[in-house]
């Protein structure tokens, strides 16, 4: 079995680059700003499944780069999904919690109605809708607060801020489900394999950390694991972001994914210390 993965430089892509059953495509290989080329690659690749881990993820930048966000996050997945359906292989498309409004306190379930509050979330929702409309075997996998030792993510941002300042003010109202990228990468491959065997499992799923936490609480956990003396003050609204609004509730309920695919939600608190150490070692070696 061979999986074709779009997004070699993404957090998920970097973690899957050494797997013998995964062929990763970089932006140079497949630029999502050219959806037709992405479709042609799928049509001629002779693989068993496709994972799309690539996206325009600059939430603030999407407010002004609307056309680019739309092409990368909506039109490209649409072209991928149609091509995958044409050749009869499953597509696993990674999406995000930003498709929801962020209202309420309970974790979002896949059947809840999306209502994005910024351009980025709207573009990701359009991509989801296009994948479904293509009519092929697929899994849309929404996730939240993905973090690893590489790339741009909340873990690295918090550590960078802590090195620059000893006092931070972060939201204790903004909630998410921290998701280790390694667990998400394994889950995406597992789901792709399952869809090859059982196409009827197509649908929309959530895969995210089992325990919801606020921005402030997650930062404290990171600094504790890093043994950094940084004070984190609670605030009703975080000063962390200065552009597009963020959903206050980005928690995701992954129980359906466990039921259908047998995948346990990852426990981010147990993997965080080793990830922090790896992130620090990677920075020292750079």
N, C-alpha and C positions, 0 to 999 in steps of 0.2 A: 504494500500500500504506500502511495506517495501523496503528500499534501502540498499544495502550492500555497504559499503564504505571501500576501501583500503587506508590506510594512516591515522591511528588514531592520530599520533603525528604530522602530517602536520598542517600548519596553518588552512587549511580548515577543516581537521579532528577534530581538537580541538574545533572548533566552532560548529560542528555538533554533538558532542558526547552526548549532552543532549536531542537531538530530539528523540521522541518516535518512529518515523517512520524510523530511521536510525540505522543500526547495523554497528558499526565501528570495523575494524580489525587492531590491532597493528602489529608491525613487528614480535612479538612473535607468533601471531595468523597466520600470512601470510607473510612470508619473500619473497620479490620479487626476491631474488636470487634463489628461487626455483619455477620457473614458473609452473611446473606441479602441485605443491600443490595449487597454486593460482587457477588454472583451476578446480581442484577437489572441492575446496570450493564453487565456483560458481555453479558447476553442482549439488551439493547436498544441497545448502543453502535454496532453496525454497523462493526466494525473487522476487520482481517485476522489479528491475533495479539494475545496478551496477554503482558506481562512482569510478574511479581510481584517487585519489589525491596523490598517493605515487610516488616518483621518486628519483633517484640519482641526487641531486641538487648541488653538489659541482663542480662548473664550472671549477675551477682550478684543483681540484683533478682528474677530469675526464681525463685530459691530460695524466696522468700516470696510472690511474685505468680504462683503456679502456674496459677491459673485463667485469668488474663489471658494468660500466655504460651501456654497451650494453645489459647485461642480464636484469638489472632493468628497463631501459628506453625503451627497444625494445622487447626483448624476452618475458618478463613478460606481457606487454600489449597485445602482440600477442596471448599468451595463454589465457588471460582473454577474449579477443574478440572472439576467437574461441569457448570458453566454453559458453559465453553469447549467441552467435549465435546458438549453439547446443540446448540450453534450451529455446530459443526464447524470451530473455529479452534484453532490451537496455543497452548499455554501454556508459557512459559519461566519456571521457578520457581527463584529463586536460593536456595541453601542454603549450608552451611558445613562446615568440617572438624571442628567440635565433635560431629558425629554419630559420630565414631570414638573409640576408647578412648585413643588417644595412645601406645599401647605400640609398642615397636620403634623402628627408626631409618630404615627405608626409607619413601619417600613412599607415601601411600595411593593405591590404584587404585580405580576405581568399583566393581569386583566384590568388593572386600574387604568383610567383614561389619561393619556398624556396631555400636557398643557404647558409647553415650554415658555419660559419667561424672557428668553434672550435669543438672539440670532443663531448662536451656536446650537442651542438645544433644538431650535426649529429645523435647522439643516440636518441634524442627526435624525430627527423624527421623519423627515422627508425621505431619508435614506432607508429607514426601516420600512416605511410604507412601500417604497419601490421594490425592495427585496421580496416582500409578501406578494406584491402584484405580479411579479415575474412568473409565479406559479410553480417554481421548482422546489426541490427538496432543500430546506434551509433551517437554520437556527439563528435567530437574533438573540444575542447574549448581552444583556445590559450589565454594566458593572459600575463600581463607585470607588473613588479615591485610590486608583491603582498606584502602587509604589514599588520601587526597586532601587538598586544601587546605581542605575544608569538612567540617563534621559532626564526630562523635566517632569518632576512630580513633587507632591507635597512633602515627602520625606526629605528630599534633597533641599527643597526650599526652606524648610524649617531649620535644618542644620546650618545652612548658609546664613540665615537671619540670626541664629544664635551665636555664630562666630563674630558677627558684626555688632550685635547688641546684647546686653545682659538683661534687658527688660523688654518683653513683647506684650502687646495687647491683642488678643484673638477672641473670636466669637465663641461663646458657650451656648449659643442658640443654633448655630449652623451645624447640623448633624450629617454624618456620612457613615459608610460601611467600608473601612479601609481594606483593600484587597491586594495581597502580595502578587506581583506580576507573574512570579513563577507558578503560583497556583492557578492563575487565570490561563497561562500558556498551556499547562497540562490539561486543564478543563476543556479548552478549545479543541485540542487534539482528540481528547476522549469523546467529545460530542461529535466531532467529524467522523470518527470511526463508527460510532453508534448509528449515525444517520446513513452511512453506507449500507449497514446491515438492515436497518429498520427506518425507511424513509417516512413512515407514518408518525415518527416522533418530531416531525417538523413543527416549528412554532416559535413562540417568544418566551425567553427564559431570563432569569436573573442569576448572576453568580457574583457574590460579594462577601466580604467578611461577615462572620456570624454575629459580631457584637457591634452595635452602633455606638458612635462616640462623637463628641463635639470637636471642633477645630482646636480649641484650647486644651481639651483633655488629650487629644492625640499628640499635640506638641509636647505636653508634659511627659508623656510616655516616651517620646523620642529622646528628649533631653535626659531623662532618667537612664535610658539604655545607653546613651552616649557618655554618661557621667559628666554632663555639662551643667554648670551652675547658672542657669538662665531662669529668671522669674517670668511666669506667664500669667498675666492678669486677665480676668474675664471681662467681656464686653457684650452688650446686647447685639451690636453690629460690629463686625470685624473691620479693622482698618487695613486688613491684608490685601483686599482687592480694591481697585480704583476705577474699574471700567464697567463691564456688563454685570447685571445683578446675578447673584448665585441663589439657587434654591436653598431655602433654610433646611429642608428635610431631604437629604439625598440618600437615606437609608433604603436598602433593597432587601426584600424577602426572597431567599433562595430556596425555599422549601420545595417548589415544583421541580427545580433542577435536581434536587436530591431524590425526589420521588421517581422521576422519569429516567435519570441517567446514573443514579447512585452516587452522586458527587456530594460530599460533605462541604458545607461552607468553610472556607479556611479560617483558622484562628490566628488573626494577625498579631495578637499579643505574644504568642509563643515564637513567632518567626521574626518579630521586630528586632530583638537584640542582635541576632546574627546579621540581619540586613544592615543595621546601623554600623556594625563593625566593618562589614564589607564596603559600605559607602565611604567610611572614613579611610579605609586602606586604599580604596580606589583613588580618592582625592590626593592622598600622600604620594601615590605612585605616579600621578599625572605630571 
